[in-house]
Amino acid sequence: MLADRRTKIVATIGPAIRGKDNLRRAIAAGMNVARLNFSHGSHEDHLEVIKDLRALSVEMHAPLTILQDLQGPKIRVGRFENGAIEIEEGEKVVITVKDVLGKPGLIPSDFKRLPQSSRVGGRIMLDDGLLELRVDAVDGDEVHCTVIYGGVLKDRKGMNVPGGELSVDCLTEKDLKDLEFGLKHGVDYVALSFVRRGDDIRKLRELIQAQGSSARIVAKIEMLEAIENLEEVVRLSDGVMVARGDLAVEVGQTRLPQIQKQIVKLCNSVGRPVITATQMLDSMTENPRPTRAEITDVANAVLDGSDALMLSAESASGRFPFRCIQTMHDIIVEVERNGDYFYDMRMDEQFSSVADGIGAASALTAMKLNATAIVCLTTSGKTATIISGYRPKARIIAVTHILPTLNRLELVWGIQTLKIDPYNSSDEAMQQIERLLLEYGLVKPGDKVILTLGVPVLERGTTNALRVYTIGREDIRRLSPEQLPTRYR
């Protein structure tokens, strides 16, 4: 069942899976996080998707994270007369910052300071580095180039100027409008593009708090400056995305694997969920099966410690979006069969809070008692996230009556979620929990379950207790498949 998978799947929403029926299929295939890419689509399009996702989440009893990905100061080419041009090695082309339609030999750009940021002999990379130009001369609003590596260049593809001084703010006017829209409609996370330093995170945090939102921040690591300030950026954010497309162009493709591992390791050590993204199953945009290299890439990202893996064009505009999600699920599940993958205990570290101590103790107790599940009675999801960092083999099940908390936790490694009715005591809560665990087939009579909670139970954010339960009821049978929530079938 889907709940057996620990590493989560982020699927980008686009034309290929837009519409309620398609979104239902995506959730059923294994999507935990829906990424809304605000580089594309109107607010009306995104609002329709948000409404459909929230309705389906309730209907399918499947909490779901909605991740708003802000465009940021992404430099892009403009539009072309026929939607694309082909450029060939050795060809002379002109990049203009004027507002014109492109055509063969003429490439418009939306970055008005491109001439000032370009230097003769420097490189300009297009479409995540697939195409490369060399700067020959700068003349007013135009940059004259020679094509080093050619190919087809489509409308609105990305442009990078490695080593160029891009004096732009992290949040553009478009981003501010998109952010206001996203917070108004209750997105769970906001992904900040082209983060360079901790102040970028602080600025976004202030904007979110000013609007009274509880949305969390995902820092996208895709610039060399972010690598130089990595620890500060990671600690100030609520999650991190290894955005490998622009990052590879910035640091060079040969350095990317090492830097990917460095980022994931740091995120694991400080307890920040981390998403590995870009071209994970890229060939499946057009083909029904991945390459062997892609299968290995997905597997290694799991073994590195990623909390979630992301599909971009594969799910947004590819020919086989649901098969992509299913294929990623299958690869992850196979990797996770290896018992060496679990129990990253790091018991020599000092605990900074009672919740940290309870989290470590629950993971250790589950391992020593061979417990089937660790159940976190929670309001914020903090303790469940702490426990996730220890990578226990026992199921981590976050339980609350607060749906937004369950939605946010769908991004975090290993956490499955159960919604219960409000309760007045731990015994009352445990009665509901035991019934659900048995009905969903997550435990059986005689299994040991670790419970973390706060005492008194009606106080929020006070996890300070750990209990061990033995499942004793034998009168509760597992529900039939059609009665079960989607992820427990």
N, C-alpha and C positions, 0 to 999 in steps of 0.2 A: 504494500500500500504506500501511497505518497508520503505518509507520516513516518515511514521508515528511513527516509532520506534526511541527512543532517545538513548538508550544504544546500543553501537556498538558490532558487533560480529567479533572476531578474529578466523580464521580457519587455522589450521596447514596443509600445503600442504605435501602430501605423496602419496604413490602408489594408494590409494583409490580415489583420485581426481586429479591425474596428467593427463595431456593431455588437449587439448584445449576444447573439448566438455564437459569434466567433470568440468573444471574450469568455463565454461560458466554456467553450472548448479549450481555451488556453489555460484556464484555471484547472479544469479536469485533467489536462495533460501534465500539470505540475508547476504552473507559474505561482510564485509566492509574492513577487514584487512587480508592480506594473510601473514601468518608466514612461513618463510623459516628456517627450523631447520638445522643449519650447523653441528649438531652432526651426521647427516646422509646425504648421497647423495654426488655426485661429483659436481664439478663446472659446468660441462657440463649439468648435470641434472637441476641444479638451474638456469642456464642461459636460458635453454629452457622454464622453468616455467616463468621467468621474462619476456621474450619476449612475451609469450602467454598472460600473465596478462595485459601487457601494450597495446597489440593489442585489447584485449577484452574490456578493459576499454574505449577505444576510440569508438570501434564498438557499445558498449551497452550504451554509454553516462553515464557511471558509474565510477566516480573517485574511486580509490582504493589505499589504503596504502600498501606498501610492507615493511614488518618488517623482517630484517635479525637478526636471533637469534644466536649469537656466542656460541660455545660449552663451552668455558672457561676451567678452570682446573678441569673439571668434572672427578672424578675417576670412572672408569668403570671396570667391569670384562672383560676378553678377550672372545675368541671364544671357542666353545666346539666341540668335534669330531662329534657329531650328532646335533649340533645347540642348545642343552639344556641338563641340567642334573636335576635330582630330588634329593633334599636333605631332610632327615627326622629328626625329633626331636631326639636329643641324639646322632646323628651320628657325628663321628670325621672327619673333613675335613681339608685340607691344602690349604692355599692361597699362591701362589708363584708369584714373580714379574719377573720370567724368561719368555722369549718369547716362550711359548709352547701352544699346544692345550689342552684345559681342558677335563676332563673326570670324571666319578663318583669318588668323594673323592678328586679331584684336581681342584682348581679354580684359573685360571690365573688372574692377575690384571695389569693394565697399569700404576699404581702409584708406581714408583720405590722406593719411600721412605716410603712405607707402613710399613715395619718392624720397622723403626725408629719412626713412628707416632703411633704405636700400643702399648698398655700397657696391661699386664696380668690382666685379670678381666674386661677389657674394652669391649665395644660392637662394632661390625661391622654390619652395616645395608645394606641390598641389595634390589634392586628394589623398591626404595622409601619407605623403611622400612617394606615391606611386609614379608621379610625374615630377621632373626636375628641370629647372631653368637656371641659366647663369646670367647674371646681370652684366650687360655690356656698357650701358650708359644710362644716365638719368637726365631727362630733359623736361623741365616744368612739371606738368601733370602726368608725364609718361615715363615708364621704365622700359628700356629696350633690352631684350633678352635673346639668348640662344637656347634652343631646346637641347638638353642633355639626354633625358629619357622621355620619350613621347608616349602617346596613347590617346584615349578618348577622354575629353574633359567635359563633364556635364554641368548643367546649371547649379549654382550655389554650392559647389564643392569647396572644401576648406583650402586655405592658403597659409603657409608658414614661412617665416623669414628667420631661419636659425641664426642666432647671434645678433639679430637686429634689436635696436632699442625701441620697444613698443610702449610709448608713453600713453597708456590708456588705463582707465579705471576698471577695477574688477567687475563692477556692476554698471551696466549701461542703462540708459533711459528705458530701453525696451525691457531689460531685466527687472527694473523697479516696477513697471506696470504689470509684468508677468508675475512677479512675486506677490504683489497686492492681490491679484486674481487668485493665485494658488492658495494663499493663506485664507482668503475669504471662503474658499470652497473646501477647506479642510485637508490639504495634502499632509501626509505624515512626515515626509522628509523633503528638504530642498537641497539639491546638488549644486554647488557653486563651482562654476567653470573657471579655469585659468587662475586658480589660487596661487599667490606668490609668497605670502607671509601671513603671520598670525593676525595682523590687523585686518586683513580681508575677512576672516572669520568673525572677528569682533564686530565689524561694521554690520555684517549680515545679521548677527545675533541681536544687535540693538534694533534693527528694523523689524525683525520677527517679534521681539518682545513688545515693541511699541504698538503692534497691531493686536496684542493680547493672544498670540498664537502659541501653541505648545509644539509646533513643528521642529524637528531636529535638523541638523546640518550635516551634509556629506561633502567633504572636501575632495574635489577632483584633482589628482596629482597628474599634471600634464605639462609642467614647465620646469626648466632647470632650476629656477629660483626657488620653487617649492621644494625641490630635493635639498637645496642648501639650507632651508629652514624647516626640514621635515618634522623633527620632533615637536617643535612649537605648533606647527599646523595640525599634526595628528592629535596632540593633547587638547587643543582648543575645539576640535570638531567632535561630532557625535558618531561619525562614521567616515570612511575614506573610500574613494574609488581610484583604482589604478587604471587611468584612462590611457591605454597603451598606444592609441593612434597618434595623437599629438605628442605624447611623451617620447615615443620612438624617434620622431622627427627631431625633437629638441635635443635628446641625449645621444642619439645614434643607435641604430638597430642592434648592434653587437652588445651594447651595454644594457639593453632593456631587460633581459632575463635576470641579471644580477640585481638591478634596481627593483624589479618587481618583487623578488624574494626579500630584499631589504625592507621594502614598505610593508609587506605582509607580516614579516617577523616583528617589526616595531609595533604594528597595530595589535597583533596577538599579545605582545608583552604588556601593553598598557590598556588592554580591554576595549579596543575600538573595533566594531564590525568593519570588515574590509571586503570590497567588491572588486573582483578582477574582471576587466571589461575589454572589449574590442576584438573582433574577428576570431572569436573562439571556435565557431563552426561556420566560418565565412563561406566555404565552398557550398554549404547547404542553402545559400541564398538561391542558387540555381540548380543544385543537384540533390537527390533524395538521400544520399549517404555522405558522411564526412570523410575527410582524408585520414590516413593513419596518424599523420602529424597533428591534426586537430584533436583527435581522440587523446593523444599523449599530452597535448597542451592542456586540455580540460582536466585530465587526471593529475597532472603535476600541479595545477592551480589548487586542486583539492588537497593534495598532499602537502603543499606549502602552508596551508592553513587558512585559505579564503573562507569567509563566511558565506559569500554568495558569488555566483558567476553570472555574467550578463550577456544576453543576446541583443544585438543592435539591429542591423539591416536584416539579419536572419529571420527575426520575428516581425519586424515592422513592414518590410516590403518584399520579403522573399517568397519563393514559390511553395515552400514547405514549412510554414511557421509552426504548426502543431507537431509535426514530425521532429523539428529542431528541438522543441521543448522536451519531447519524449526521449529523444536521443541523448540530450544532456542529462536528463534524469537517469537513464540507464547506465551511462558512463559513471556518474557520481556514485550510484548505488553499488556498482561493482568495485570501485576503489575503496569504498567504505566498509567492505566486507573484511578488510585487513585489520586485525585487532591491534597491531602496532600503531595504528593511527590515533588511538584514544589515550586519555589520561596524560595530559600535559600539566602536571601538578605544581611544579615550581614552589615547593613548600618552604624554601629558604627565605622567601620574601616576607617583609613585614606587612601587616594588615593596617590599612589607613582608616577602617571603619568596622563597626560590628557586623554590618552586612557582608563585608569582605571575608571576615572570619567565618560567618555562617555559610557563605558560598563555598569556601575551601573545605570546611568540615563536612558539608553535605556530599561533595564530590568524593572525598576520602572515605566517608562512611559507606556510600553506595558501592565503592570499589571493594572495600573490605567485607561487606555483608552480601556482596553480589546482588544488590537490590535491582529490581526491574525498572523502577522509575524514581525520579526526583520531582516532586510536585511542589511548585512555588505558588503559595497563596499570595497574590501580589496586587498592588494598585498601580504602581509605576512601571514594573517590569525590570527594575534595577537589579534585584537579586538574581533573577533568572539569567540576565545578561552576564553577571559575574560568574555564575556557575558554568555558563557556556564556555567561558574562557579556559576552564579546566578540561574541556573536551571529554566529559565522562561518557562511558559506554551506556550507562543507564539512560533511559529516555528522560529528557527535560520537558516537563509539562507546566506551562504557565497557566494559572487559573484565576479568573477574576470575572466580575460582572461588568467591567468597564471596557467596552468594545474598542475605543481608540488605542488603549494599551495593547490589546491583542493584535490589532492591526500593525502597530509599530514593530512588534516582536517578530513578525514574519521575515524580517531582514536578517535576523541573528541566527548564527549557526546552532543547529540542533534543537531549537525551541519549538515545540508544538503547543497549540493553544486550545484551551477549553473555556467556554463561557458558562458560568453558573448564575443562579439567582442570587441576589443580595442575601447576606447571612448575618447572624448576630453572635455566633460563637464558632470556635474552631470545630467542635463536634458537629454542629449543623452543616458547616462547610464540608467536612470530611464525609458526611453521609452522601451529599450530592456528588462529591468527587469519586468516591468508591463505586457508586452506581454507574457513573459515566465511564470510568476506567474498565469496568467489567462489560458493560453494554457495547463498548467500542472495541473490545478485544485487546486492550492494551496491557492488561494484567490478568492473572487467573488466581483462584483461591490458593492461599499459601505463599504467594509472592510477597516480598518485602518492599515497602515504599517509603522513601524519605520525604518528609514534609517540612518545608521551611515556611515560617509565618512570623508575624509580629504579634506580640502580646502586650496590652490588650488588642484583640483582633480588630476593633473598630477604629483604632488609630492608624492613620495612613503613614507610609514611609518609615516604618519602625521594625523591619525584619530583625528579630533578636532571638529566635528560638528554632530549634530543630527537633523533630520527633520522628520516631521509626514506627511505622504501622505494618502489621501483617494482615493481608487481605483475608478476611474470614468468611464473608458471605458467600454461600453456595447456591442461593435461590435466584440469582440474577444471571440471565443468559445473554449471550451476545445477540445484538440486533441483526436482522436480515440485511443483506447488502443495500437494498433499496431504502432502508430506514436509516442507514449510517450517513454521517457527513461525508462529503466528497473525499477528503484526505484519509479517511479511516476505512475505506472500502477495500 
